[in-house]
């Protein structure tokens, strides 16, 4: 067990206060550009989709527009699909996978689905390659009423008018080595807890809703992704990241209770995708392709289910 002293900020057994949060912020360095990586590609899609801002996040002197794309021919008789990426800013393939799907694949489903895509939910964190937002809040534990995370509140406001009409929501994520080397130790230090090391699954896996697992849907995604990159295997306890494997490549969380993004639509079909970009068995390109494959497989499953 690693003590909280292993993280360079904070005092063992004491949760962070304002001074520690300011010290953490001071260490966050801008490493890439949301404008270049996300806003510019979205501009190129305006001839195909409605590209619009659904709000902004303001942190200190920085202001980031929150952007989404929407089908122009939205119809009440079609299944509605939400794709989200970049809820955790450091998980690159979720952002790039959402953008690639829009640019190269989305029109394959024109006239068959209503599509809403928010490719980078956490732009401040995207630029810092961070899990948390400016306020040391994990957005993917904060999709709850009265959320203190600006990113979460804005996205929930966006989809609220369509509540009850969603067929599918895929939230695109990664599990990286830095989860163990940085983010989980930081979490333990922030909360004044000891850090207990875990194990990173080597490969792609899906996190479904324990209350609504829809395992045929999850398995369709796993099958499609397996043609692009390898699927994570259960550990010696039959688990991944401390949760039982309930189908090949699938674990379950209580999505709504945990405040996870994949819970916000109440869609019949939902999942959180997780790729492992640090594996020696895959590449960044394969990770992006795996996210695209997951989105395509999910939509195809929904359309097949509708046709039955």
N, C-alpha and C positions, 0 to 999 in steps of 0.2 A: 504494500500500500504506500503510495506517494503522499506526503503531507502537503498542505497548502503552501508551505514555504518553498516548494519546488517551483512555484510560479513567482515571477519577479515582482509582482504587485500584491500588496496586502499583508495582513498579519494573521498567522495561523489561528483558526477557530473564530475569526472575526469577519463578518460580512463587510463588504466594501461600503464606504460612505462616499461623500462628494469628492473628497481629495483623491481617493483611489480611482474613481471614475475619470476625473480630470487627467490623472497620470496615464491611465489607459488610453484615453483619447489622444493625448500628446504623442503616443507611440504609433498611432495609425497613420500610415503614409499612403498617399494617393499613388497607385501603381499602374492604373489603366484608366481609360476614358469612356465613361458612359455615353457621352455625345458621339464619339467615334464608333464605338462597338455596337451601340443599340439604336441611338436616335438616327444616325445616318442611314443604316440599313432599313429602318422603318420608313424613312422618307421615300425610298425606292419602291415601296409597296403601295403608295397612294393611288396608283392607277388601277389596283386590283381590290383594295379593301378600304373601308373607312378607318383611317388612322387618326386617333384622337387622344387627348389628355383626359384622364379621369381624376386629376388632382395633382398635388405636389407634396413633396416632403421638404421641410426647411430645417436645417441644422446649422446653427451659428450663422455664418455669412453665406452659406451655400444653400441653393434652392434647386431641386431636381424635379422636372416634370415627370409625372407617372403616365406612361403611354400604353395604349392597347390598340389592337386591330379588331375589326368586327366585319362580318359578312354584310355586304350591301343589300342582298336580297333576303333579309331575315323574314322567315315565315313561321306562323304559328303551327303549321302542320308538320314541320321538320324537327328532328331531334336536335337539341341544343347542346353544344360541347364547349367546355372551358378548358383551356390549357394555360398553366402558369409556370413560369421559370424564375430563377433568381430570387426566390424567397430568402434563401441564404446566398449572400452575394459572392461567396468564394466558390460556389458550385457552378463552374463555367459551362459545362456541357448542357445544363438545363436552359441557360440563356441562349446559347448558340443553337441548341437543338430546336427550341421554339422558333427562333428566327429562320433556321433552315427549313423547317416544316412549312412555315409561311411562304418562303420564297420559292420552294421547289416542289411542294407536295399538296398544299392546301387546295389549290384549284381542281385537283383530282376529285374532290368531294363537293364541288360547287353544285348547288341545287339539290343536294342530298342532306346537308346538315346546316344548322346555324352555328357559326364558329366565332368564339371570342378568345383572343389570346393576349395575355399580359406577360411579355417575355422577360421582364426584369422588374420584379416587385420591389427590390431593395437596392436602388441605385447607389446610395452612399456606400453601402457595404460592398457592392460590386466593385467600385473603384478602389476600395481598400483591401479587397480579397478577404473579407471578414464574414463571420457568421452572424454577429450581432449588429444592431444598428448603432447610431451615434449615442444612444442612451443606455448602452450595454444590455439591450433587450433582445432576446432571440425571437424574431418574428414568427418562426414556426412553432412557437408555443403560445402565441398571443392573438390568435384569431378567435376572440371572444368578445361579447358585448362589453362596451366601455374600454376597449383595448387602449393601452398606453402607447402602442406602436403606431405611428402615423401611417406606415406602409399598410398595415393590416386594416386599419379603419377605412382607408381610402378604397381598398379592394372590396371590402365588405359592402361599402356604400354603392360601388359600381354594380355589383351583382344582385343587390337586394330587390330591385324591381322585378327581377326574373326568378325570384325564389319559388321553388316548386316546379319549375319548368325544365330543369336541367336533366339531361340523360346521362352525361358523362363529365367527369373532371379528372384530368391527369395533372399532377403537380410534379415537376421534373427536378430531381435532386441528384446529389453525389454523396458518397461516403468516402472520405479521404484519410490518408495517414495523419494529416494535421488534426483530425478529430481527436486523436490520442495524444499528439505532441503539443497541441496548442489549445484547441477549443474546449475540450472536456477539463483539462487542468485549469483553464481560465474560469470556467463555470464553477468548479469546486472552490477556487480561491474567492471568486465574487461572493459566493454564498456562505463562506466560512466553513466549508466542509472538507474532509480529506478526499484526496483523489484516489479512486480505485481503478487501476488500468483495466481496459477491456481488449477485445480483439476485433479487428476490422475484417469484415467478410471480403474475400477475394472474388469479386465478380459482381454481376448485376443481380439485384433482387427487388422485389416489390413489397410495399407495406400497404395492406388492405385495411378496411374498417372491420374491427372485431364484431361489431353489431350487424354488419352487412358485407360479408366477405366476398360473395360473388366469385367463387373459385374458378368457374369456367372462364370468366372474363380475365382473371389474373393469369390463368394458365395460357390463354391465347397470347397475352403479351409476352410471357416468358418464352413461349415457343418462337415467336417472331424475333425476339432479341437474341435468342441462342444462335441464330443464323448470322449474327453480327459480332457478338462477343460472348464470352463464357458466363455461365450462371453461377452465382455463389452457392456453396455447399454448406450444409449444417455442420456445426462443430461437434465435438465428442459428446456434448450434452443434447444434441439434436436441436440446437438453437442458432440464431444469428443475433448479434448485439443484445443478447440476454433474453430474446423472445423465442418461443417454440416455432419451428418451421412447420407450417400447417399444410403445405403443398410444396413441390419442388420450386425453390426460389421465392417463396412467399412467407411472410410473417404478418401478424396482425397487431394493430394498436387500437386503443379506444380513441379514435381520431378527434371526436368533438370534445371529450373530457380533457384531452391534452392541448386543445387549441391549435390543432394542426390545420394547415391551409386546405388540405384535401377534404376537410369536413364542411366547408362553408356553403356548398351548393345544395347539399342533401341529395345529390344525384344518386340514382340507382347504381351506376357503375362509377367507381372512383378508386384511385390508387396513387400512392407516392412512389415514383420510380427512384431507384438508387443505383448509380453506376460507380465503379471503383477505378478512377483514373490513374492511380499509382501502381496498379498491377503491372508486372513485367509481361503479362500475357495480353495486354491491350495497348491502344494508343489513344491520344486525344481525339483523333478523327473517328476511331471506332466508338468512342464514348458518345460523340455527337450523333453518329449514325444509329447508335442503340436507342437514344432518346427519340429520334425520328421514327424508328421502327416500332417503338412502344406506342407512339401516338397513332400511327397508321393502323396498327393491329387493334387498338382500342376502338377507333372509329369504325373499322370494318366489322368488329364484333357487334357494336351497337346497331349498325345497319342491318346485319344479318338477323339479329334478334327482333328488330322491328318488322322485318319481312316475314317472320314466322307467323 
